[in-house]
Amino acid sequence: MADGVVFRSPVVFKPYVGRDAVGEIMTAVFRVFDDWRCVRELGTSDGRDHALVFEGRIGDRQVEGCDFVHLDESGSIDEFYVMLRPLSGALALAEAMKAQLACTT
């Protein structure tokens, strides 16, 4: 990840900025999701933009989403946006992430 990477969450308005902050978020995300799998990858011809369509489970909620990733000139992730559905899954994600991040502070 780039030092100044920007991460936009599907459940928080303000973006997370910086490798440390985004790394903490991503670590928590991998603890929250069950059965996460990428089902499709789309990319631009220059290889710097990717859309990763995924499925998984958060507790008893089946979710679908898409990660939008941009790579800088050196190939490091500098932008990371996440979309998630359905709303009940996004709410489950918000609660699970809140609990995970409370454990790290």
Backbone atoms as SQL, in Angstrom:
CREATE TABLE atoms (id INTEGER PRIMARY KEY, chain TEXT, resi INTEGER, resn TEXT, atom TEXT, x REAL, y REAL, z REAL);
INSERT INTO atoms VALUES
  (1, 'A', 1, 'MET', 'N', 0.843, -1.182, 0.000),
  (2, 'A', 1, 'MET', 'CA', 0.000, 0.000, 0.000),
  (3, 'A', 1, 'MET', 'C', 0.884, 1.240, 0.000),
  (4, 'A', 2, 'ALA', 'N', 0.416, 2.260, -0.674),
  (5, 'A', 2, 'ALA', 'CA', 1.120, 3.536, -0.683),
  (6, 'A', 2, 'ALA', 'C', 1.015, 4.190, 0.692),
  (7, 'A', 3, 'ASP', 'N', 1.996, 4.997, 1.035),
  (8, 'A', 3, 'ASP', 'CA', 1.979, 5.681, 2.337),
  (9, 'A', 3, 'ASP', 'C', 0.701, 6.478, 2.544),
  (10, 'A', 4, 'GLY', 'N', 0.222, 7.145, 1.510),
  (11, 'A', 4, 'GLY', 'CA', -0.959, 8.000, 1.621),
  (12, 'A', 4, 'GLY', 'C', -2.237, 7.358, 1.124),
  (13, 'A', 5, 'VAL', 'N', -2.315, 6.043, 1.155),
  (14, 'A', 5, 'VAL', 'CA', -3.492, 5.325, 0.662),
  (15, 'A', 5, 'VAL', 'C', -4.768, 5.880, 1.299),
  (16, 'A', 6, 'VAL', 'N', -5.827, 5.948, 0.504),
  (17, 'A', 6, 'VAL', 'CA', -7.136, 6.415, 0.972),
  (18, 'A', 6, 'VAL', 'C', -8.113, 5.250, 0.864),
  (19, 'A', 7, 'PHE', 'N', -8.787, 4.952, 1.980),
  (20, 'A', 7, 'PHE', 'CA', -9.773, 3.877, 2.028),
  (21, 'A', 7, 'PHE', 'C', -11.135, 4.473, 2.342),
  (22, 'A', 8, 'ARG', 'N', -12.124, 4.166, 1.498),
  (23, 'A', 8, 'ARG', 'CA', -13.497, 4.628, 1.726),
  (24, 'A', 8, 'ARG', 'C', -14.365, 3.420, 2.047),
  (25, 'A', 9, 'SER', 'N', -14.919, 3.447, 3.244),
  (26, 'A', 9, 'SER', 'CA', -15.730, 2.358, 3.773),
  (27, 'A', 9, 'SER', 'C', -17.180, 2.485, 3.315),
  (28, 'A', 10, 'PRO', 'N', -17.888, 1.361, 3.211),
  (29, 'A', 10, 'PRO', 'CA', -19.314, 1.440, 2.888),
  (30, 'A', 10, 'PRO', 'C', -20.168, 1.886, 4.073),
  (31, 'A', 11, 'VAL', 'N', -19.582, 1.976, 5.260),
  (32, 'A', 11, 'VAL', 'CA', -20.385, 2.279, 6.447),
  (33, 'A', 11, 'VAL', 'C', -19.908, 3.505, 7.223),
  (34, 'A', 12, 'VAL', 'N', -18.827, 4.153, 6.773),
  (35, 'A', 12, 'VAL', 'CA', -18.307, 5.346, 7.452),
  (36, 'A', 12, 'VAL', 'C', -18.108, 6.429, 6.403),
  (37, 'A', 13, 'PHE', 'N', -18.584, 7.649, 6.690),
  (38, 'A', 13, 'PHE', 'CA', -18.503, 8.721, 5.698),
  (39, 'A', 13, 'PHE', 'C', -17.072, 9.193, 5.481),
  (40, 'A', 14, 'LYS', 'N', -16.352, 9.432, 6.558),
  (41, 'A', 14, 'LYS', 'CA', -15.001, 9.986, 6.462),
  (42, 'A', 14, 'LYS', 'C', -14.014, 8.905, 6.016),
  (43, 'A', 15, 'PRO', 'N', -13.170, 9.201, 5.019),
  (44, 'A', 15, 'PRO', 'CA', -12.209, 8.190, 4.575),
  (45, 'A', 15, 'PRO', 'C', -11.094, 7.982, 5.602),
  (46, 'A', 16, 'TYR', 'N', -10.508, 6.800, 5.561),
  (47, 'A', 16, 'TYR', 'CA', -9.315, 6.502, 6.352),
  (48, 'A', 16, 'TYR', 'C', -8.119, 6.786, 5.454),
  (49, 'A', 17, 'VAL', 'N', -7.097, 7.452, 5.994),
  (50, 'A', 17, 'VAL', 'CA', -5.945, 7.850, 5.192),
  (51, 'A', 17, 'VAL', 'C', -4.662, 7.350, 5.852),
  (52, 'A', 18, 'GLY', 'N', -3.798, 6.780, 5.046),
  (53, 'A', 18, 'GLY', 'CA', -2.490, 6.343, 5.523),
  (54, 'A', 18, 'GLY', 'C', -2.393, 4.841, 5.682),
  (55, 'A', 19, 'ARG', 'N', -1.189, 4.349, 5.471),
  (56, 'A', 19, 'ARG', 'CA', -0.929, 2.910, 5.502),
  (57, 'A', 19, 'ARG', 'C', -1.288, 2.277, 6.843),
  (58, 'A', 20, 'ASP', 'N', -0.951, 2.931, 7.946),
  (59, 'A', 20, 'ASP', 'CA', -1.234, 2.349, 9.261),
  (60, 'A', 20, 'ASP', 'C', -2.729, 2.230, 9.513),
  (61, 'A', 21, 'ALA', 'N', -3.466, 3.311, 9.244),
  (62, 'A', 21, 'ALA', 'CA', -4.917, 3.309, 9.478),
  (63, 'A', 21, 'ALA', 'C', -5.611, 2.281, 8.592),
  (64, 'A', 22, 'VAL', 'N', -5.249, 2.249, 7.327),
  (65, 'A', 22, 'VAL', 'CA', -5.888, 1.319, 6.392),
  (66, 'A', 22, 'VAL', 'C', -5.483, -0.123, 6.709),
  (67, 'A', 23, 'GLY', 'N', -4.248, -0.333, 7.107),
  (68, 'A', 23, 'GLY', 'CA', -3.807, -1.669, 7.496),
  (69, 'A', 23, 'GLY', 'C', -4.601, -2.211, 8.671),
  (70, 'A', 24, 'GLU', 'N', -4.877, -1.348, 9.647),
  (71, 'A', 24, 'GLU', 'CA', -5.679, -1.755, 10.805),
  (72, 'A', 24, 'GLU', 'C', -7.095, -2.130, 10.382),
  (73, 'A', 25, 'ILE', 'N', -7.675, -1.334, 9.486),
  (74, 'A', 25, 'ILE', 'CA', -9.023, -1.616, 8.984),
  (75, 'A', 25, 'ILE', 'C', -9.043, -2.956, 8.243),
  (76, 'A', 26, 'MET', 'N', -8.080, -3.169, 7.361),
  (77, 'A', 26, 'MET', 'CA', -8.063, -4.398, 6.569),
  (78, 'A', 26, 'MET', 'C', -7.865, -5.636, 7.446),
  (79, 'A', 27, 'THR', 'N', -7.047, -5.534, 8.468),
  (80, 'A', 27, 'THR', 'CA', -6.864, -6.648, 9.401),
  (81, 'A', 27, 'THR', 'C', -8.188, -6.995, 10.074),
  (82, 'A', 28, 'ALA', 'N', -8.915, -5.969, 10.507),
  (83, 'A', 28, 'ALA', 'CA', -10.219, -6.193, 11.148),
  (84, 'A', 28, 'ALA', 'C', -11.224, -6.788, 10.166),
  (85, 'A', 29, 'VAL', 'N', -11.205, -6.325, 8.929),
  (86, 'A', 29, 'VAL', 'CA', -12.132, -6.840, 7.914),
  (87, 'A', 29, 'VAL', 'C', -11.946, -8.345, 7.727),
  (88, 'A', 30, 'PHE', 'N', -10.704, -8.793, 7.666),
  (89, 'A', 30, 'PHE', 'CA', -10.460, -10.226, 7.464),
  (90, 'A', 30, 'PHE', 'C', -10.898, -11.055, 8.663),
  (91, 'A', 31, 'ARG', 'N', -10.966, -10.458, 9.843),
  (92, 'A', 31, 'ARG', 'CA', -11.480, -11.179, 11.010),
  (93, 'A', 31, 'ARG', 'C', -13.005, -11.226, 11.006),
  (94, 'A', 32, 'VAL', 'N', -13.649, -10.245, 10.393),
  (95, 'A', 32, 'VAL', 'CA', -15.112, -10.114, 10.412),
  (96, 'A', 32, 'VAL', 'C', -15.785, -10.992, 9.355),
  (97, 'A', 33, 'PHE', 'N', -15.189, -11.077, 8.180),
  (98, 'A', 33, 'PHE', 'CA', -15.805, -11.830, 7.080),
  (99, 'A', 33, 'PHE', 'C', -15.592, -13.325, 7.232),
  (100, 'A', 34, 'ASP', 'N', -16.639, -14.095, 6.928),
  (101, 'A', 34, 'ASP', 'CA', -16.550, -15.544, 6.794),
  (102, 'A', 34, 'ASP', 'C', -16.802, -15.875, 5.331),
  (103, 'A', 35, 'ASP', 'N', -16.114, -16.868, 4.838),
  (104, 'A', 35, 'ASP', 'CA', -16.346, -17.355, 3.470),
  (105, 'A', 35, 'ASP', 'C', -16.193, -16.265, 2.414),
  (106, 'A', 36, 'TRP', 'N', -15.277, -15.304, 2.628),
  (107, 'A', 36, 'TRP', 'CA', -15.057, -14.251, 1.636),
  (108, 'A', 36, 'TRP', 'C', -14.412, -14.884, 0.408),
  (109, 'A', 37, 'ARG', 'N', -14.945, -14.538, -0.764),
  (110, 'A', 37, 'ARG', 'CA', -14.342, -15.018, -2.000),
  (111, 'A', 37, 'ARG', 'C', -14.575, -14.011, -3.122),
  (112, 'A', 38, 'CYS', 'N', -13.556, -13.828, -3.912),
  (113, 'A', 38, 'CYS', 'CA', -13.646, -12.970, -5.090),
  (114, 'A', 38, 'CYS', 'C', -14.258, -13.806, -6.206),
  (115, 'A', 39, 'VAL', 'N', -15.341, -13.304, -6.793),
  (116, 'A', 39, 'VAL', 'CA', -16.023, -14.064, -7.838),
  (117, 'A', 39, 'VAL', 'C', -15.791, -13.497, -9.239),
  (118, 'A', 40, 'ARG', 'N', -15.235, -12.281, -9.297),
  (119, 'A', 40, 'ARG', 'CA', -14.955, -11.693, -10.605),
  (120, 'A', 40, 'ARG', 'C', -13.992, -10.536, -10.424),
  (121, 'A', 41, 'GLU', 'N', -13.070, -10.409, -11.371),
  (122, 'A', 41, 'GLU', 'CA', -12.153, -9.271, -11.367),
  (123, 'A', 41, 'GLU', 'C', -12.242, -8.571, -12.711),
  (124, 'A', 42, 'LEU', 'N', -12.413, -7.272, -12.659),
  (125, 'A', 42, 'LEU', 'CA', -12.452, -6.446, -13.861),
  (126, 'A', 42, 'LEU', 'C', -11.299, -5.455, -13.767),
  (127, 'A', 43, 'GLY', 'N', -10.697, -5.131, -14.894),
  (128, 'A', 43, 'GLY', 'CA', -9.585, -4.191, -14.855),
  (129, 'A', 43, 'GLY', 'C', -9.493, -3.362, -16.114),
  (130, 'A', 44, 'THR', 'N', -8.761, -2.273, -16.000),
  (131, 'A', 44, 'THR', 'CA', -8.528, -1.408, -17.151),
  (132, 'A', 44, 'THR', 'C', -7.312, -1.906, -17.928),
  (133, 'A', 45, 'SER', 'N', -7.184, -1.458, -19.156),
  (134, 'A', 45, 'SER', 'CA', -6.109, -1.941, -20.016),
  (135, 'A', 45, 'SER', 'C', -4.727, -1.550, -19.503),
  (136, 'A', 46, 'ASP', 'N', -4.625, -0.453, -18.743),
  (137, 'A', 46, 'ASP', 'CA', -3.317, -0.061, -18.209),
  (138, 'A', 46, 'ASP', 'C', -2.971, -0.789, -16.912),
  (139, 'A', 47, 'GLY', 'N', -3.902, -1.589, -16.389),
  (140, 'A', 47, 'GLY', 'CA', -3.642, -2.384, -15.197),
  (141, 'A', 47, 'GLY', 'C', -3.631, -1.626, -13.888),
  (142, 'A', 48, 'ARG', 'N', -4.069, -0.369, -13.908),
  (143, 'A', 48, 'ARG', 'CA', -4.001, 0.431, -12.677),
  (144, 'A', 48, 'ARG', 'C', -5.323, 0.528, -11.943),
  (145, 'A', 49, 'ASP', 'N', -6.418, 0.139, -12.573),
  (146, 'A', 49, 'ASP', 'CA', -7.728, 0.170, -11.916),
  (147, 'A', 49, 'ASP', 'C', -8.338, -1.219, -11.963),
  (148, 'A', 50, 'HIS', 'N', -8.871, -1.642, -10.812),
  (149, 'A', 50, 'HIS', 'CA', -9.457, -2.975, -10.695),
  (150, 'A', 50, 'HIS', 'C', -10.766, -2.898, -9.924),
  (151, 'A', 51, 'ALA', 'N', -11.713, -3.730, -10.320),
  (152, 'A', 51, 'ALA', 'CA', -12.956, -3.920, -9.567),
  (153, 'A', 51, 'ALA', 'C', -13.015, -5.400, -9.209),
  (154, 'A', 52, 'LEU', 'N', -13.092, -5.675, -7.913),
  (155, 'A', 52, 'LEU', 'CA', -13.127, -7.049, -7.420),
  (156, 'A', 52, 'LEU', 'C', -14.506, -7.322, -6.851),
  (157, 'A', 53, 'VAL', 'N', -15.298, -8.103, -7.565),
  (158, 'A', 53, 'VAL', 'CA', -16.643, -8.452, -7.113),
  (159, 'A', 53, 'VAL', 'C', -16.495, -9.624, -6.144),
  (160, 'A', 54, 'PHE', 'N', -17.122, -9.501, -4.967),
  (161, 'A', 54, 'PHE', 'CA', -16.948, -10.538, -3.953),
  (162, 'A', 54, 'PHE', 'C', -18.265, -10.936, -3.313),
  (163, 'A', 55, 'GLU', 'N', -18.225, -12.088, -2.654),
  (164, 'A', 55, 'GLU', 'CA', -19.339, -12.592, -1.847),
  (165, 'A', 55, 'GLU', 'C', -18.757, -13.053, -0.522),
  (166, 'A', 56, 'GLY', 'N', -19.575, -13.071, 0.490),
  (167, 'A', 56, 'GLY', 'CA', -19.121, -13.561, 1.783),
  (168, 'A', 56, 'GLY', 'C', -20.249, -13.528, 2.787),
  (169, 'A', 57, 'ARG', 'N', -19.868, -13.730, 4.030),
  (170, 'A', 57, 'ARG', 'CA', -20.848, -13.752, 5.104),
  (171, 'A', 57, 'ARG', 'C', -20.286, -12.990, 6.291),
  (172, 'A', 58, 'ILE', 'N', -21.169, -12.232, 6.934),
  (173, 'A', 58, 'ILE', 'CA', -20.858, -11.545, 8.180),
  (174, 'A', 58, 'ILE', 'C', -21.898, -12.026, 9.178),
  (175, 'A', 59, 'GLY', 'N', -21.481, -12.876, 10.100),
  (176, 'A', 59, 'GLY', 'CA', -22.459, -13.497, 10.989),
  (177, 'A', 59, 'GLY', 'C', -23.416, -14.338, 10.167),
  (178, 'A', 60, 'ASP', 'N', -24.713, -14.065, 10.306),
  (179, 'A', 60, 'ASP', 'CA', -25.707, -14.827, 9.541),
  (180, 'A', 60, 'ASP', 'C', -26.147, -14.105, 8.273),
  (181, 'A', 61, 'ARG', 'N', -25.475, -13.026, 7.917),
  (182, 'A', 61, 'ARG', 'CA', -25.850, -12.227, 6.740),
  (183, 'A', 61, 'ARG', 'C', -24.964, -12.542, 5.545),
  (184, 'A', 62, 'GLN', 'N', -25.591, -12.977, 4.463),
  (185, 'A', 62, 'GLN', 'CA', -24.885, -13.166, 3.201),
  (186, 'A', 62, 'GLN', 'C', -24.759, -11.798, 2.544),
  (187, 'A', 63, 'VAL', 'N', -23.566, -11.444, 2.066),
  (188, 'A', 63, 'VAL', 'CA', -23.349, -10.138, 1.456),
  (189, 'A', 63, 'VAL', 'C', -22.678, -10.292, 0.098),
  (190, 'A', 64, 'GLU', 'N', -22.844, -9.254, -0.701),
  (191, 'A', 64, 'GLU', 'CA', -22.183, -9.132, -1.996),
  (192, 'A', 64, 'GLU', 'C', -21.619, -7.731, -2.053),
  (193, 'A', 65, 'GLY', 'N', -20.498, -7.594, -2.740),
  (194, 'A', 65, 'GLY', 'CA', -19.925, -6.265, -2.818),
  (195, 'A', 65, 'GLY', 'C', -18.903, -6.151, -3.917),
  (196, 'A', 66, 'CYS', 'N', -18.286, -4.982, -3.955),
  (197, 'A', 66, 'CYS', 'CA', -17.256, -4.715, -4.943),
  (198, 'A', 66, 'CYS', 'C', -16.197, -3.819, -4.318),
  (199, 'A', 67, 'ASP', 'N', -14.944, -4.212, -4.489),
  (200, 'A', 67, 'ASP', 'CA', -13.806, -3.391, -4.089),
  (201, 'A', 67, 'ASP', 'C', -13.279, -2.709, -5.343),
  (202, 'A', 68, 'PHE', 'N', -13.107, -1.405, -5.275),
  (203, 'A', 68, 'PHE', 'CA', -12.520, -0.640, -6.367),
  (204, 'A', 68, 'PHE', 'C', -11.129, -0.216, -5.922),
  (205, 'A', 69, 'VAL', 'N', -10.123, -0.646, -6.665),
  (206, 'A', 69, 'VAL', 'CA', -8.739, -0.431, -6.270),
  (207, 'A', 69, 'VAL', 'C', -8.006, 0.306, -7.385),
  (208, 'A', 70, 'HIS', 'N', -7.226, 1.327, -6.996),
  (209, 'A', 70, 'HIS', 'CA', -6.372, 2.041, -7.948),
  (210, 'A', 70, 'HIS', 'C', -4.928, 1.891, -7.504),
  (211, 'A', 71, 'LEU', 'N', -4.048, 1.640, -8.467),
  (212, 'A', 71, 'LEU', 'CA', -2.621, 1.506, -8.193),
  (213, 'A', 71, 'LEU', 'C', -1.883, 2.747, -8.671),
  (214, 'A', 72, 'ASP', 'N', -0.929, 3.208, -7.869),
  (215, 'A', 72, 'ASP', 'CA', -0.123, 4.357, -8.276),
  (216, 'A', 72, 'ASP', 'C', 0.937, 3.921, -9.291),
  (217, 'A', 73, 'GLU', 'N', 1.814, 4.849, -9.671),
  (218, 'A', 73, 'GLU', 'CA', 2.816, 4.576, -10.700),
  (219, 'A', 73, 'GLU', 'C', 3.753, 3.432, -10.321),
  (220, 'A', 74, 'SER', 'N', 3.961, 3.229, -9.016),
  (221, 'A', 74, 'SER', 'CA', 4.873, 2.169, -8.571),
  (222, 'A', 74, 'SER', 'C', 4.157, 0.835, -8.337),
  (223, 'A', 75, 'GLY', 'N', 2.839, 0.796, -8.560),
  (224, 'A', 75, 'GLY', 'CA', 2.079, -0.436, -8.386),
  (225, 'A', 75, 'GLY', 'C', 1.514, -0.641, -6.996),
  (226, 'A', 76, 'SER', 'N', 1.621, 0.380, -6.143),
  (227, 'A', 76, 'SER', 'CA', 1.058, 0.302, -4.790),
  (228, 'A', 76, 'SER', 'C', -0.377, 0.812, -4.786),
  (229, 'A', 77, 'ILE', 'N', -1.203, 0.241, -3.927),
  (230, 'A', 77, 'ILE', 'CA', -2.592, 0.695, -3.814),
  (231, 'A', 77, 'ILE', 'C', -2.608, 2.089, -3.207),
  (232, 'A', 78, 'ASP', 'N', -3.213, 3.048, -3.928),
  (233, 'A', 78, 'ASP', 'CA', -3.335, 4.400, -3.373),
  (234, 'A', 78, 'ASP', 'C', -4.791, 4.815, -3.153),
  (235, 'A', 79, 'GLU', 'N', -5.730, 4.060, -3.709),
  (236, 'A', 79, 'GLU', 'CA', -7.161, 4.291, -3.470),
  (237, 'A', 79, 'GLU', 'C', -7.857, 2.942, -3.349),
  (238, 'A', 80, 'PHE', 'N', -8.787, 2.866, -2.371),
  (239, 'A', 80, 'PHE', 'CA', -9.501, 1.605, -2.126),
  (240, 'A', 80, 'PHE', 'C', -10.900, 1.983, -1.669),
  (241, 'A', 81, 'TYR', 'N', -11.903, 1.666, -2.487),
  (242, 'A', 81, 'TYR', 'CA', -13.302, 1.974, -2.181),
  (243, 'A', 81, 'TYR', 'C', -14.068, 0.661, -2.083),
  (244, 'A', 82, 'VAL', 'N', -15.007, 0.585, -1.154),
  (245, 'A', 82, 'VAL', 'CA', -15.794, -0.639, -0.986),
  (246, 'A', 82, 'VAL', 'C', -17.279, -0.317, -1.045),
  (247, 'A', 83, 'MET', 'N', -18.012, -1.085, -1.816),
  (248, 'A', 83, 'MET', 'CA', -19.474, -1.044, -1.861),
  (249, 'A', 83, 'MET', 'C', -19.971, -2.389, -1.355),
  (250, 'A', 84, 'LEU', 'N', -21.116, -2.392, -0.629),
  (251, 'A', 84, 'LEU', 'CA', -21.617, -3.624, -0.033),
  (252, 'A', 84, 'LEU', 'C', -23.131, -3.610, -0.017),
  (253, 'A', 85, 'ARG', 'N', -23.736, -4.762, -0.237),
  (254, 'A', 85, 'ARG', 'CA', -25.179, -4.915, -0.164),
  (255, 'A', 85, 'ARG', 'C', -25.504, -6.248, 0.470),
  (256, 'A', 86, 'PRO', 'N', -26.646, -6.470, 0.988),
  (257, 'A', 86, 'PRO', 'CA', -27.764, -5.551, 1.213),
  (258, 'A', 86, 'PRO', 'C', -27.507, -4.672, 2.447),
  (259, 'A', 87, 'LEU', 'N', -28.450, -3.773, 2.693),
  (260, 'A', 87, 'LEU', 'CA', -28.324, -2.863, 3.828),
  (261, 'A', 87, 'LEU', 'C', -28.140, -3.630, 5.132),
  (262, 'A', 88, 'SER', 'N', -28.879, -4.716, 5.318),
  (263, 'A', 88, 'SER', 'CA', -28.742, -5.489, 6.563),
  (264, 'A', 88, 'SER', 'C', -27.320, -6.035, 6.711),
  (265, 'A', 89, 'GLY', 'N', -26.678, -6.363, 5.604),
  (266, 'A', 89, 'GLY', 'CA', -25.292, -6.818, 5.638),
  (267, 'A', 89, 'GLY', 'C', -24.335, -5.689, 5.971),
  (268, 'A', 90, 'ALA', 'N', -24.599, -4.504, 5.411),
  (269, 'A', 90, 'ALA', 'CA', -23.768, -3.340, 5.719),
  (270, 'A', 90, 'ALA', 'C', -23.886, -2.970, 7.196),
  (271, 'A', 91, 'LEU', 'N', -25.090, -3.066, 7.740),
  (272, 'A', 91, 'LEU', 'CA', -25.282, -2.782, 9.167),
  (273, 'A', 91, 'LEU', 'C', -24.565, -3.823, 10.024),
  (274, 'A', 92, 'ALA', 'N', -24.612, -5.089, 9.610),
  (275, 'A', 92, 'ALA', 'CA', -23.882, -6.140, 10.328),
  (276, 'A', 92, 'ALA', 'C', -22.378, -5.882, 10.268),
  (277, 'A', 93, 'LEU', 'N', -21.891, -5.423, 9.117),
  (278, 'A', 93, 'LEU', 'CA', -20.479, -5.076, 8.977),
  (279, 'A', 93, 'LEU', 'C', -20.109, -3.945, 9.921),
  (280, 'A', 94, 'ALA', 'N', -20.937, -2.913, 9.978),
  (281, 'A', 94, 'ALA', 'CA', -20.657, -1.773, 10.854),
  (282, 'A', 94, 'ALA', 'C', -20.542, -2.216, 12.308),
  (283, 'A', 95, 'GLU', 'N', -21.455, -3.042, 12.757),
  (284, 'A', 95, 'GLU', 'CA', -21.431, -3.518, 14.151),
  (285, 'A', 95, 'GLU', 'C', -20.213, -4.400, 14.420),
  (286, 'A', 96, 'ALA', 'N', -19.923, -5.303, 13.498),
  (287, 'A', 96, 'ALA', 'CA', -18.789, -6.208, 13.678),
  (288, 'A', 96, 'ALA', 'C', -17.465, -5.446, 13.662),
  (289, 'A', 97, 'MET', 'N', -17.342, -4.461, 12.776),
  (290, 'A', 97, 'MET', 'CA', -16.117, -3.662, 12.707),
  (291, 'A', 97, 'MET', 'C', -15.958, -2.806, 13.958),
  (292, 'A', 98, 'LYS', 'N', -17.054, -2.270, 14.449),
  (293, 'A', 98, 'LYS', 'CA', -17.008, -1.479, 15.684),
  (294, 'A', 98, 'LYS', 'C', -16.442, -2.328, 16.818),
  (295, 'A', 99, 'ALA', 'N', -16.908, -3.561, 16.929),
  (296, 'A', 99, 'ALA', 'CA', -16.422, -4.462, 17.977),
  (297, 'A', 99, 'ALA', 'C', -14.946, -4.808, 17.765),
  (298, 'A', 100, 'GLN', 'N', -14.549, -5.074, 16.526),
  (299, 'A', 100, 'GLN', 'CA', -13.151, -5.414, 16.237),
  (300, 'A', 100, 'GLN', 'C', -12.215, -4.255, 16.560),
  (301, 'A', 101, 'LEU', 'N', -12.603, -3.054, 16.143),
  (302, 'A', 101, 'LEU', 'CA', -11.727, -1.899, 16.339),
  (303, 'A', 101, 'LEU', 'C', -11.683, -1.470, 17.795),
  (304, 'A', 102, 'ALA', 'N', -12.741, -1.740, 18.550),
  (305, 'A', 102, 'ALA', 'CA', -12.730, -1.438, 19.984),
  (306, 'A', 102, 'ALA', 'C', -11.710, -2.320, 20.697),
  (307, 'A', 103, 'CYS', 'N', -11.481, -3.510, 20.176),
  (308, 'A', 103, 'CYS', 'CA', -10.519, -4.442, 20.781),
  (309, 'A', 103, 'CYS', 'C', -9.078, -4.008, 20.557),
  (310, 'A', 104, 'THR', 'N', -8.830, -3.162, 19.560),
  (311, 'A', 104, 'THR', 'CA', -7.457, -2.775, 19.231),
  (312, 'A', 104, 'THR', 'C', -7.046, -1.459, 19.854),
  (313, 'A', 105, 'THR', 'N', -7.973, -0.771, 20.510),
  (314, 'A', 105, 'THR', 'CA', -7.616, 0.524, 21.102),
  (315, 'A', 105, 'THR', 'C', -7.403, 0.402, 22.585);
